[in-house]
Amino acid sequence: MDRYFDDFEIGEQFRSNGATMTEADIIDFALAYDPQPFHIDAEAAAKSPYGGLIASGQHTFGVGWRMFLQEGLFKTCSMGSPGVDELRWTAPVRPGDTIYTVADVLEKRASASKPDRGLLRMGYRMLNQRDETVLTMSILHILQRRP
């Protein structure tokens, strides 16, 4: 079913499927976008405060966000977003961890100036297979209203 701004309810919660973070994926992403020793070098990472290789926070965000988008909730109605608020990395993601996203509808309001859209704030948590939160954030989405 196609969803629009009008179809979301405050308090509604959504959960994505999971994705497993491999050592190769972690290193490949970090080499391209975040080449810090604890992301790209297992030996250096073992001597770091993390005690081993960890995924870049940007990688964690990207994978968790993809998993949420693949649920298709915004497929029909997304008109973008002005940004991400309160992004926090709360625990390291390690090779072999499977992460998934939980999203809660926090606020919604119809646009006063543009009747074809509304603003929806969602709170996101990305968790690992042990249900430990590894990332939190809030996003204000601009969504199309039902035609």
TORKOLZA-853237 format. One record per atom (N, C-alpha, C, CB): x, y, z; atom name; residue in three letters; residue number from 0. Coordinates in nm, 3 decimals. Atoms other than C-alpha are relative to their C-alpha. Glycine has a CB too. Example, Ala and Ser with C-alpha at 12.3 -4.5 7.8 and 13.67 -1.06 7.14 Angstrom:
// TORKOLZA-853237
       X       Y       Z atom res   n
   0.089  -0.119   0.000    N ALA   0
   1.230  -0.450   0.780   CA ALA   0
   0.090   0.120   0.000    C ALA   0
  -0.099   0.003   0.125   CB ALA   0
  -0.082  -0.119  -0.006    N SER   1
   1.367  -0.106   0.714   CA SER   1
  -0.077   0.109   0.073    C SER   1
   0.041   0.046  -0.142   CB SER   1
***
This chain:
// TORKOLZA-853237
       X       Y       Z atom res   n
   0.084  -0.118   0.000    N MET   0
   0.000   0.000   0.000   CA MET   0
   0.089   0.125   0.000    C MET   0
  -0.096   0.000   0.122   CB MET   0
  -0.072  -0.127   0.000    N ASP   1
   0.131   0.345  -0.087   CA ASP   1
  -0.042   0.081   0.122    C ASP   1
  -0.027   0.080  -0.130   CB ASP   1
   0.027  -0.083  -0.117    N ARG   2
   0.163   0.564   0.219   CA ARG   2
   0.030   0.145  -0.033    C ARG   2
   0.083  -0.046   0.123   CB ARG   2
  -0.019  -0.144   0.012    N TYR   3
   0.136   0.940   0.238   CA TYR   3
   0.006   0.058   0.141    C TYR   3
  -0.115   0.066  -0.084   CB TYR   3
  -0.005  -0.069  -0.128    N PHE   4
   0.180   1.196   0.515   CA PHE   4
  -0.123  -0.031   0.086    C PHE   4
   0.012   0.152  -0.022   CB PHE   4
   0.127   0.016  -0.071    N ASP   5
  -0.187   1.154   0.610   CA ASP   5
  -0.013  -0.138   0.066    C ASP   5
  -0.115   0.021  -0.095   CB ASP   5
   0.014   0.137  -0.048    N ASP   6
  -0.139   0.780   0.676   CA ASP   6
   0.085  -0.031   0.124    C ASP   6
   0.038  -0.095  -0.110   CB ASP   6
  -0.085   0.023  -0.116    N PHE   7
   0.124   0.813   0.951   CA PHE   7
  -0.068   0.051   0.126    C PHE   7
   0.138   0.068  -0.019   CB PHE   7
   0.061  -0.037  -0.128    N GLU   8
   0.011   0.827   1.315   CA GLU   8
   0.109   0.016   0.106    C GLU   8
  -0.104  -0.107   0.044   CB GLU   8
  -0.094  -0.019  -0.111    N ILE   9
   0.200   0.963   1.615   CA ILE   9
  -0.003  -0.126   0.087    C ILE   9
  -0.036   0.128   0.084   CB ILE   9
  -0.012   0.121  -0.080    N GLY  10
   0.327   0.668   1.818   CA GLY  10
   0.021  -0.126  -0.081    C GLY  10
  -0.122  -0.016   0.084   CB GLY  10
  -0.022   0.115   0.086    N GLU  11
   0.347   0.434   1.520   CA GLU  11
   0.149  -0.036   0.000    C GLU  11
  -0.049   0.028  -0.144   CB GLU  11
  -0.138   0.046   0.000    N GLN  12
   0.665   0.223   1.513   CA GLN  12
   0.022  -0.097  -0.116    C GLN  12
   0.037  -0.068   0.135   CB GLN  12
  -0.036   0.085   0.112    N PHE  13
   0.843   0.051   1.227   CA PHE  13
   0.136  -0.062   0.029    C PHE  13
   0.003   0.080  -0.134   CB PHE  13
  -0.128   0.070  -0.016    N ARG  14
   1.126  -0.205   1.227   CA ARG  14
   0.044  -0.056  -0.135    C ARG  14
  -0.012  -0.115   0.106   CB ARG  14
  -0.053   0.049   0.128    N SER  15
   1.349  -0.288   0.933   CA SER  15
   0.057  -0.140   0.015    C SER  15
   0.109   0.095  -0.053   CB SER  15
  -0.081   0.121   0.001    N ASN  16
   1.518  -0.609   0.835   CA ASN  16
   0.141   0.038   0.042    C ASN  16
  -0.001  -0.067  -0.141   CB ASN  16
  -0.137  -0.024  -0.042    N GLY  17
   1.881  -0.646   0.936   CA GLY  17
   0.100  -0.019  -0.112    C GLY  17
   0.035  -0.091   0.113   CB GLY  17
  -0.113   0.017   0.093    N ALA  18
   2.213  -0.628   0.753   CA ALA  18
   0.124  -0.030   0.083    C ALA  18
   0.021   0.128  -0.092   CB ALA  18
  -0.122   0.038  -0.072    N THR  19
   2.535  -0.795   0.866   CA THR  19
   0.119   0.077  -0.056    C THR  19
   0.024  -0.151  -0.010   CB THR  19
  -0.118  -0.079   0.035    N MET  20
   2.850  -0.583   0.866   CA MET  20
   0.121  -0.094  -0.004    C MET  20
   0.022   0.118   0.103   CB MET  20
  -0.118   0.086   0.011    N THR  21
   3.146  -0.781   0.734   CA THR  21
   0.127   0.082   0.020    C THR  21
   0.003  -0.072  -0.137   CB THR  21
  -0.130  -0.068  -0.014    N GLU  22
   3.510  -0.699   0.802   CA GLU  22
   0.040   0.066  -0.131    C GLU  22
   0.109  -0.100   0.046   CB GLU  22
  -0.037  -0.057   0.131    N ALA  23
   3.568  -0.646   0.430   CA ALA  23
  -0.081   0.125  -0.031    C ALA  23
  -0.021  -0.104  -0.111   CB ALA  23
   0.084  -0.117   0.024    N ASP  24
   3.273  -0.406   0.403   CA ASP  24
   0.044   0.118   0.086    C ASP  24
  -0.148  -0.032   0.028   CB ASP  24
  -0.044  -0.105  -0.093    N ILE  25
   3.391  -0.210   0.708   CA ILE  25
   0.129   0.065  -0.050    C ILE  25
   0.020  -0.058   0.142   CB ILE  25
  -0.129  -0.053   0.046    N ILE  26
   3.745  -0.174   0.574   CA ILE  26
  -0.017   0.073  -0.133    C ILE  26
   0.103  -0.115  -0.015   CB ILE  26
   0.020  -0.063   0.130    N ASP  27
   3.634  -0.095   0.217   CA ASP  27
  -0.065   0.138   0.014    C ASP  27
  -0.086  -0.088  -0.091   CB ASP  27
   0.066  -0.129  -0.020    N PHE  28
   3.399   0.181   0.331   CA PHE  28
   0.097   0.100   0.063    C PHE  28
  -0.126  -0.016   0.090   CB PHE  28
  -0.090  -0.091  -0.071    N ALA  29
   3.655   0.330   0.568   CA ALA  29
   0.117   0.044  -0.088    C ALA  29
   0.053  -0.067   0.126   CB ALA  29
  -0.108  -0.040   0.091    N LEU  30
   3.933   0.325   0.309   CA LEU  30
  -0.045   0.112  -0.094    C LEU  30
   0.049  -0.120  -0.082   CB LEU  30
   0.052  -0.100   0.093    N ALA  31
   3.710   0.530   0.080   CA ALA  31
  -0.045   0.129   0.070    C ALA  31
  -0.116  -0.058  -0.077   CB ALA  31
   0.068  -0.115  -0.058    N TYR  32
   3.543   0.764   0.332   CA TYR  32
   0.042   0.039   0.142    C TYR  32
  -0.143  -0.025   0.000   CB TYR  32
  -0.033  -0.030  -0.140    N ASP  33
   3.683   0.746   0.688   CA ASP  33
   0.123  -0.081   0.042    C ASP  33
  -0.121  -0.032   0.094   CB ASP  33
  -0.118   0.086  -0.019    N PRO  34
   4.040   0.607   0.686   CA PRO  34
   0.073   0.021   0.133    C PRO  34
   0.096   0.023  -0.113   CB PRO  34
  -0.064  -0.004  -0.131    N GLN  35
   4.109   0.606   1.058   CA GLN  35
   0.049  -0.141   0.034    C GLN  35
  -0.099   0.054   0.110   CB GLN  35
  -0.060   0.133  -0.026    N PRO  36
   4.329   0.322   1.191   CA PRO  36
  -0.095  -0.103   0.060    C PRO  36
   0.116   0.016   0.092   CB PRO  36
   0.090   0.098  -0.064    N PHE  37
   4.054   0.163   1.404   CA PHE  37
  -0.112  -0.046  -0.093    C PHE  37
  -0.060   0.059   0.126   CB PHE  37
   0.096   0.045   0.101    N HIS  38
   3.838   0.130   1.088   CA HIS  38
   0.066  -0.082  -0.111    C HIS  38
  -0.071   0.120  -0.061   CB HIS  38
  -0.064   0.060   0.119    N ILE  39
   4.100   0.003   0.840   CA ILE  39
   0.112  -0.099   0.030    C ILE  39
   0.054   0.107  -0.086   CB ILE  39
  -0.117   0.081  -0.033    N ASP  40
   4.377  -0.181   1.027   CA ASP  40
  -0.028  -0.080   0.128    C ASP  40
   0.128   0.090   0.018   CB ASP  40
   0.037   0.084  -0.115    N ALA  41
   4.292  -0.476   1.253   CA ALA  41
   0.105   0.004   0.110    C ALA  41
  -0.020  -0.143  -0.046   CB ALA  41
  -0.107  -0.004  -0.100    N GLU  42
   4.631  -0.462   1.426   CA GLU  42
  -0.003   0.131   0.080    C GLU  42
   0.138  -0.017  -0.068   CB GLU  42
   0.010  -0.130  -0.068    N ALA  43
   4.607  -0.091   1.503   CA ALA  43
  -0.128   0.009   0.082    C ALA  43
   0.005   0.115  -0.103   CB ALA  43
   0.128  -0.004  -0.070    N ALA  44
   4.243  -0.131   1.602   CA ALA  44
   0.006  -0.079   0.131    C ALA  44
  -0.111  -0.056  -0.089   CB ALA  44
  -0.014   0.081  -0.122    N ALA  45
   4.338  -0.401   1.856   CA ALA  45
   0.066   0.080   0.112    C ALA  45
   0.081  -0.127  -0.029   CB ALA  45
  -0.070  -0.083  -0.098    N LYS  46
   4.559  -0.143   2.030   CA LYS  46
  -0.078   0.127   0.034    C LYS  46
   0.138   0.037  -0.052   CB LYS  46
   0.081  -0.121  -0.021    N SER  47
   4.290   0.128   2.018   CA SER  47
  -0.090  -0.017   0.123    C SER  47
  -0.085   0.032  -0.126   CB SER  47
   0.094   0.013  -0.111    N PRO  48
   4.041   0.204   2.295   CA PRO  48
  -0.116  -0.095  -0.029    C PRO  48
  -0.056   0.137   0.035   CB PRO  48
   0.110   0.089   0.037    N TYR  49
   3.792  -0.012   2.100   CA TYR  49
   0.038  -0.147   0.007    C TYR  49
  -0.049   0.034  -0.139   CB TYR  49
  -0.045   0.138  -0.012    N GLY  50
   4.005  -0.326   2.126   CA GLY  50
  -0.021  -0.085  -0.123    C GLY  50
  -0.068  -0.063   0.113   CB GLY  50
   0.021   0.073   0.125    N GLY  51
   3.933  -0.422   1.766   CA GLY  51
  -0.063   0.089  -0.104    C GLY  51
  -0.087  -0.122   0.023   CB GLY  51
   0.055  -0.072   0.113    N LEU  52
   3.806  -0.314   1.429   CA LEU  52
  -0.145   0.039   0.025    C LEU  52
   0.012  -0.085  -0.128   CB LEU  52
   0.140  -0.045  -0.010    N ILE  53
   3.486  -0.106   1.428   CA ILE  53
  -0.038   0.073  -0.129    C ILE  53
  -0.020   0.093   0.124   CB ILE  53
   0.052  -0.068   0.119    N ALA  54
   3.267   0.035   1.152   CA ALA  54
   0.001   0.150   0.022    C ALA  54
  -0.143  -0.048  -0.032   CB ALA  54
   0.016  -0.145  -0.003    N SER  55
   3.272   0.403   1.070   CA SER  55
  -0.145   0.033   0.036    C SER  55
   0.040   0.063  -0.138   CB SER  55
   0.136  -0.043  -0.032    N GLY  56
   2.972   0.586   1.213   CA GLY  56
  -0.080   0.033  -0.124    C GLY  56
   0.004   0.120   0.090   CB GLY  56
   0.071  -0.032   0.124    N GLN  57
   2.888   0.710   0.864   CA GLN  57
  -0.045  -0.128  -0.072    C GLN  57
   0.091   0.083  -0.092   CB GLN  57
   0.037   0.128   0.059    N HIS  58
   2.887   0.350   0.742   CA HIS  58
  -0.122  -0.057   0.072    C HIS  58
   0.119  -0.100   0.007   CB HIS  58
   0.113   0.049  -0.079    N THR  59
   2.655   0.248   1.025   CA THR  59
  -0.127   0.075  -0.037    C THR  59
   0.029   0.015   0.150   CB THR  59
   0.114  -0.082   0.040    N PHE  60
   2.424   0.537   0.940   CA PHE  60
  -0.051  -0.043  -0.137    C PHE  60
   0.037   0.149  -0.001   CB PHE  60
   0.039   0.033   0.137    N GLY  61
   2.425   0.450   0.569   CA GLY  61
  -0.070  -0.134  -0.011    C GLY  61
   0.121   0.000  -0.089   CB GLY  61
   0.061   0.134   0.008    N VAL  62
   2.348   0.081   0.617   CA VAL  62
  -0.135   0.000   0.071    C VAL  62
   0.095  -0.106   0.063   CB VAL  62
   0.127  -0.004  -0.073    N GLY  63
   2.080   0.143   0.881   CA GLY  63
  -0.107   0.078  -0.073    C GLY  63
   0.021   0.060   0.137   CB GLY  63
   0.094  -0.081   0.077    N TRP  64
   1.919   0.414   0.669   CA TRP  64
  -0.051  -0.077  -0.121    C TRP  64
   0.067   0.132  -0.044   CB TRP  64
   0.042   0.082   0.115    N ARG  65
   1.918   0.187   0.363   CA ARG  65
  -0.101  -0.106   0.044    C ARG  65
   0.123  -0.068  -0.066   CB ARG  65
   0.091   0.105  -0.047    N MET  66
   1.753  -0.089   0.566   CA MET  66
  -0.139   0.057   0.027    C MET  66
   0.056  -0.068   0.127   CB MET  66
   0.130  -0.062  -0.024    N PHE  67
   1.479   0.151   0.676   CA PHE  67
  -0.070   0.035  -0.132    C PHE  67
   0.017   0.126   0.086   CB PHE  67
   0.061  -0.040   0.128    N LEU  68
   1.420   0.287   0.324   CA LEU  68
  -0.050  -0.119  -0.079    C LEU  68
   0.100   0.079  -0.084   CB LEU  68
   0.043   0.120   0.073    N GLN  69
   1.395  -0.065   0.184   CA GLN  69
  -0.135  -0.053   0.048    C GLN  69
   0.104  -0.108   0.013   CB GLN  69
   0.134   0.039  -0.046    N GLU  70
   1.079  -0.110   0.393   CA GLU  70
  -0.107   0.066  -0.086    C GLU  70
  -0.020   0.038   0.149   CB GLU  70
   0.090  -0.060   0.097    N GLY  71
   0.916   0.121   0.135   CA GLY  71
  -0.100   0.101   0.054    C GLY  71
  -0.075  -0.105  -0.066   CB GLY  71
   0.098  -0.091  -0.060    N LEU  72
   0.731   0.354   0.374   CA LEU  72
  -0.004   0.136  -0.068    C LEU  72
   0.030   0.018   0.146   CB LEU  72
  -0.008  -0.133   0.061    N PHE  73
   0.848   0.669   0.194   CA PHE  73
   0.007  -0.006  -0.153    C PHE  73
   0.120   0.075   0.053   CB PHE  73
  -0.019   0.021   0.144    N LYS  74
   0.859   0.523  -0.159   CA LYS  74
  -0.085   0.096  -0.083    C LYS  74
  -0.035  -0.143  -0.038   CB LYS  74
   0.093  -0.082   0.077    N THR  75
   0.558   0.722  -0.281   CA THR  75
   0.002   0.147   0.043    C THR  75
  -0.139  -0.055   0.014   CB THR  75
   0.029  -0.132  -0.055    N CYS  76
   0.557   1.027  -0.055   CA CYS  76
   0.120   0.087   0.035    C CYS  76
  -0.080  -0.016   0.119   CB CYS  76
  -0.113  -0.080  -0.045    N SER  77
   0.912   1.143   0.021   CA SER  77
   0.025   0.120  -0.090    C SER  77
   0.125  -0.085   0.007   CB SER  77
  -0.036  -0.122   0.069    N MET  78
   0.990   1.500  -0.075   CA MET  78
   0.131   0.055   0.058    C MET  78
  -0.113   0.107   0.011   CB MET  78
  -0.128  -0.039  -0.056    N GLY  79
   1.325   1.506   0.106   CA GLY  79
  -0.007   0.032   0.149    C GLY  79
   0.054   0.117  -0.074   CB GLY  79
  -0.012  -0.034  -0.141    N SER  80
   1.436   1.637   0.443   CA SER  80
   0.096   0.118   0.014    C SER  80
   0.049  -0.121   0.083   CB SER  80
  -0.096  -0.109  -0.024    N PRO  81
   1.601   1.953   0.576   CA PRO  81
   0.122  -0.045   0.080    C PRO  81
  -0.069   0.112   0.073   CB PRO  81
  -0.120   0.047  -0.068    N GLY  82
   1.844   1.737   0.775   CA GLY  82
  -0.026  -0.097   0.113    C GLY  82
   0.074   0.116   0.052   CB GLY  82
  -0.001   0.095  -0.111    N VAL  83
   1.929   1.503   1.058   CA VAL  83
   0.034   0.076   0.127    C VAL  83
   0.101  -0.117  -0.025   CB VAL  83
  -0.026  -0.065  -0.129    N ASP  84
   1.916   1.617   1.422   CA ASP  84
   0.043  -0.104   0.102    C ASP  84
  -0.126   0.075   0.049   CB ASP  84
  -0.035   0.080  -0.117    N GLU  85
   2.076   1.476   1.735   CA GLU  85
   0.058  -0.136  -0.035    C GLU  85
  -0.121  -0.019   0.087   CB GLU  85
  -0.064   0.125   0.040    N LEU  86
   2.282   1.209   1.558   CA LEU  86
   0.106  -0.038   0.104    C LEU  86
   0.064   0.013  -0.142   CB LEU  86
  -0.094   0.049  -0.102    N ARG  87
   2.470   1.001   1.816   CA ARG  87
   0.038  -0.144  -0.030    C ARG  87
  -0.060   0.012   0.142   CB ARG  87
  -0.047   0.138   0.007    N TRP  88
   2.685   0.690   1.791   CA TRP  88
   0.019  -0.044   0.143    C TRP  88
   0.133  -0.013  -0.085   CB TRP  88
   0.005   0.036  -0.141    N THR  89
   2.622   0.512   2.118   CA THR  89
   0.077  -0.128   0.035    C THR  89
  -0.141  -0.016   0.042   CB THR  89
  -0.078   0.122  -0.023    N ALA  90
   2.813   0.184   2.076   CA ALA  90
   0.067  -0.039  -0.132    C ALA  90
  -0.090  -0.118   0.055   CB ALA  90
  -0.069   0.039   0.124    N PRO  91
   3.067   0.046   1.827   CA PRO  91
  -0.071  -0.116  -0.071    C PRO  91
   0.144  -0.039   0.031   CB PRO  91
   0.049   0.109   0.084    N VAL  92
   2.960  -0.179   1.541   CA VAL  92
   0.123  -0.077  -0.048    C VAL  92
  -0.088   0.052  -0.121   CB VAL  92
  -0.117   0.084   0.028    N ARG  93
   3.200  -0.470   1.488   CA ARG  93
  -0.030  -0.095  -0.116    C ARG  93
   0.041  -0.079   0.125   CB ARG  93
   0.022   0.100   0.105    N PRO  94
   3.253  -0.718   1.206   CA PRO  94
  -0.086  -0.115   0.054    C PRO  94
   0.136  -0.054  -0.052   CB PRO  94
   0.091   0.107  -0.041    N GLY  95
   2.978  -0.979   1.222   CA GLY  95
  -0.127   0.050   0.065    C GLY  95
   0.070  -0.092   0.095   CB GLY  95
   0.123  -0.054  -0.058    N ASP  96
   2.724  -0.748   1.387   CA ASP  96
  -0.105   0.016  -0.109    C ASP  96
   0.028   0.137   0.069   CB ASP  96
   0.114  -0.023   0.088    N THR  97
   2.382  -0.739   1.226   CA THR  97
  -0.079   0.116   0.057    C THR  97
  -0.090  -0.128  -0.014   CB THR  97
   0.072  -0.118  -0.049    N ILE  98
   2.214  -0.400   1.250   CA ILE  98
  -0.135   0.013  -0.070    C ILE  98
   0.085   0.128  -0.020   CB ILE  98
   0.132  -0.029   0.053    N TYR  99
   1.853  -0.304   1.201   CA TYR  99
  -0.047   0.133   0.058    C TYR  99
  -0.101  -0.115   0.034   CB TYR  99
   0.049  -0.132  -0.039    N THR 100
   1.652   0.015   1.239   CA THR 100
  -0.141  -0.008   0.055    C THR 100
   0.005   0.096  -0.120   CB THR 100
   0.133  -0.019  -0.057    N VAL 101
   1.355   0.101   1.459   CA VAL 101
  -0.030   0.149  -0.011    C VAL 101
  -0.009  -0.052   0.149   CB VAL 101
   0.039  -0.140   0.020    N ALA 102
   1.169   0.423   1.373   CA ALA 102
  -0.135   0.025   0.065    C ALA 102
  -0.004   0.036  -0.151   CB ALA 102
   0.123  -0.039  -0.067    N ASP 103
   0.902   0.596   1.580   CA ASP 103
  -0.048   0.134  -0.054    C ASP 103
   0.021   0.008   0.153   CB ASP 103
   0.059  -0.127   0.041    N VAL 104
   0.665   0.867   1.456   CA VAL 104
  -0.018   0.085   0.127    C VAL 104
  -0.138  -0.023  -0.075   CB VAL 104
   0.002  -0.086  -0.118    N LEU 105
   0.712   1.153   1.705   CA LEU 105
  -0.095   0.119  -0.014    C LEU 105
   0.139   0.051   0.029   CB LEU 105
   0.083  -0.119   0.022    N GLU 106
   0.534   1.454   1.553   CA GLU 106
  -0.044   0.004  -0.146    C GLU 106
   0.078   0.131   0.037   CB GLU 106
   0.041  -0.026   0.138    N LYS 107
   0.338   1.550   1.245   CA LYS 107
  -0.083   0.126  -0.003    C LYS 107
  -0.079  -0.120  -0.058   CB LYS 107
   0.082  -0.119   0.020    N ARG 108
   0.191   1.871   1.112   CA ARG 108
  -0.007   0.029  -0.149    C ARG 108
   0.056   0.122   0.078   CB ARG 108
   0.019  -0.038   0.139    N ALA 109
   0.047   1.975   0.781   CA ALA 109
   0.068   0.134  -0.022    C ALA 109
  -0.152   0.008  -0.037   CB ALA 109
  -0.062  -0.128   0.034    N SER 110
   0.232   2.258   0.607   CA SER 110
  -0.108   0.108  -0.010    C SER 110
   0.081  -0.011  -0.133   CB SER 110
   0.095  -0.111   0.007    N ALA 111
   0.055   2.591   0.652   CA ALA 111
   0.007   0.071  -0.134    C ALA 111
   0.027   0.100   0.114   CB ALA 111
  -0.019  -0.076   0.124    N SER 112
   0.198   2.737   0.331   CA SER 112
  -0.008  -0.085  -0.127    C SER 112
   0.133   0.069   0.003   CB SER 112
   0.002   0.088   0.118    N LYS 113
   0.206   2.431   0.101   CA LYS 113
  -0.092  -0.118   0.030    C LYS 113
   0.145  -0.051  -0.035   CB LYS 113
   0.100   0.101  -0.037    N PRO 114
  -0.111   2.221   0.123   CA PRO 114
   0.025  -0.140  -0.056    C PRO 114
  -0.133   0.045  -0.044   CB PRO 114
  -0.027   0.132   0.058    N ASP 115
   0.038   1.935  -0.082   CA ASP 115
   0.094  -0.084   0.086    C ASP 115
   0.060   0.016  -0.138   CB ASP 115
  -0.099   0.073  -0.080    N ARG 116
   0.275   1.833   0.199   CA ARG 116
  -0.019   0.020   0.150    C ARG 116
   0.139   0.044  -0.040   CB ARG 116
  -0.003  -0.011  -0.144    N GLY 117
   0.330   1.777   0.567   CA GLY 117
   0.138  -0.030   0.051    C GLY 117
  -0.103  -0.093   0.065   CB GLY 117
  -0.129   0.024  -0.065    N LEU 118
   0.620   1.756   0.811   CA LEU 118
  -0.017  -0.109   0.104    C LEU 118
   0.056   0.131   0.065   CB LEU 118
   0.007   0.115  -0.090    N LEU 119
   0.680   1.431   0.996   CA LEU 119
   0.135  -0.018   0.066    C LEU 119
  -0.041  -0.129  -0.077   CB LEU 119
  -0.125   0.024  -0.073    N ARG 120
   0.945   1.396   1.269   CA ARG 120
  -0.001  -0.144   0.050    C ARG 120
   0.018   0.100   0.119   CB ARG 120
  -0.014   0.138  -0.046    N MET 121
   1.069   1.045   1.333   CA MET 121
   0.127  -0.013   0.081    C MET 121
   0.000  -0.098  -0.119   CB MET 121
  -0.116   0.035  -0.079    N GLY 122
   1.306   0.917   1.598   CA GLY 122
   0.049  -0.136  -0.045    C GLY 122
  -0.032   0.000   0.152   CB GLY 122
  -0.059   0.125   0.051    N TYR 123
   1.544   0.646   1.480   CA TYR 123
   0.099  -0.057   0.101    C TYR 123
   0.071   0.025  -0.135   CB TYR 123
  -0.102   0.074  -0.075    N ARG 124
   1.743   0.384   1.666   CA ARG 124
   0.049  -0.111  -0.090    C ARG 124
  -0.056  -0.057   0.136   CB ARG 124
  -0.058   0.114   0.069    N MET 125
   1.981   0.145   1.499   CA MET 125
   0.057  -0.090   0.109    C MET 125
   0.110   0.042  -0.106   CB MET 125
  -0.037   0.096  -0.103    N LEU 126
   2.042  -0.168   1.702   CA LEU 126
   0.075  -0.117  -0.061    C LEU 126
  -0.125  -0.050   0.075   CB LEU 126
  -0.068   0.119   0.047    N ASN 127
   2.263  -0.474   1.679   CA ASN 127
  -0.081  -0.125   0.036    C ASN 127
   0.143  -0.009   0.059   CB ASN 127
   0.070   0.127  -0.021    N GLN 128
   2.168  -0.841   1.706   CA GLN 128
  -0.026  -0.029   0.148    C GLN 128
   0.080  -0.114  -0.060   CB GLN 128
   0.023   0.014  -0.145    N ARG 129
   2.186  -0.814   2.088   CA ARG 129
  -0.098   0.105   0.051    C ARG 129
   0.133   0.010   0.077   CB ARG 129
   0.094  -0.108  -0.031    N ASP 130
   1.931  -0.529   2.076   CA ASP 130
   0.065   0.116   0.076    C ASP 130
  -0.116  -0.053   0.079   CB ASP 130
  -0.071  -0.114  -0.057    N GLU 131
   2.199  -0.282   2.190   CA GLU 131
  -0.009   0.116  -0.100    C GLU 131
   0.151  -0.036   0.031   CB GLU 131
   0.009  -0.116   0.088    N THR 132
   2.146   0.066   2.049   CA THR 132
   0.140   0.045  -0.038    C THR 132
  -0.078   0.116   0.068   CB THR 132
  -0.131  -0.042   0.049    N VAL 133
   2.440   0.169   1.830   CA VAL 133
  -0.005   0.140  -0.061    C VAL 133
   0.051  -0.100  -0.104   CB VAL 133
   0.014  -0.133   0.059    N LEU 134
   2.301   0.493   1.681   CA LEU 134
  -0.140   0.051   0.030    C LEU 134
   0.027  -0.003  -0.155   CB LEU 134
   0.130  -0.065  -0.014    N THR 135
   2.020   0.739   1.753   CA THR 135
   0.002   0.129  -0.081    C THR 135
  -0.034   0.027   0.150   CB THR 135
   0.013  -0.127   0.073    N MET 136
   1.891   1.034   1.552   CA MET 136
  -0.147   0.034  -0.015    C MET 136
   0.070  -0.008  -0.140   CB MET 136
   0.134  -0.049   0.029    N SER 137
   1.587   1.239   1.468   CA SER 137
   0.005   0.064  -0.138    C SER 137
  -0.050   0.102   0.109   CB SER 137
   0.005  -0.058   0.134    N ILE 138
   1.483   1.338   1.115   CA ILE 138
  -0.139   0.062  -0.021    C ILE 138
   0.030  -0.107  -0.110   CB ILE 138
   0.123  -0.064   0.041    N LEU 139
   1.220   1.585   0.999   CA LEU 139
  -0.017  -0.028  -0.149    C LEU 139
   0.002   0.155   0.031   CB LEU 139
   0.026   0.038   0.140    N HIS 140
   1.072   1.448   0.676   CA HIS 140
  -0.106   0.090  -0.059    C HIS 140
  -0.043  -0.148  -0.009   CB HIS 140
   0.103  -0.070   0.076    N ILE 141
   0.879   1.640   0.414   CA ILE 141
  -0.069  -0.106  -0.085    C ILE 141
   0.059   0.119  -0.088   CB ILE 141
   0.073   0.107   0.067    N LEU 142
   0.608   1.407   0.287   CA LEU 142
  -0.121   0.056  -0.074    C LEU 142
  -0.044  -0.106   0.100   CB LEU 142
   0.114  -0.037   0.082    N GLN 143
   0.349   1.442   0.015   CA GLN 143
  -0.130  -0.042   0.069    C GLN 143
   0.011  -0.063  -0.141   CB GLN 143
   0.131   0.036  -0.053    N ARG 144
  -0.013   1.448   0.128   CA ARG 144
  -0.074  -0.086  -0.101    C ARG 144
  -0.082   0.127   0.033   CB ARG 144
   0.078   0.087   0.087    N ARG 145
  -0.263   1.203  -0.012   CA ARG 145
  -0.073   0.085  -0.104    C ARG 145
  -0.101  -0.086   0.083   CB ARG 145
   0.066  -0.079   0.107    N PRO 146
  -0.390   1.331  -0.350   CA PRO 146
  -0.151  -0.001   0.016    C PRO 146
   0.038  -0.054  -0.139   CB PRO 146
***
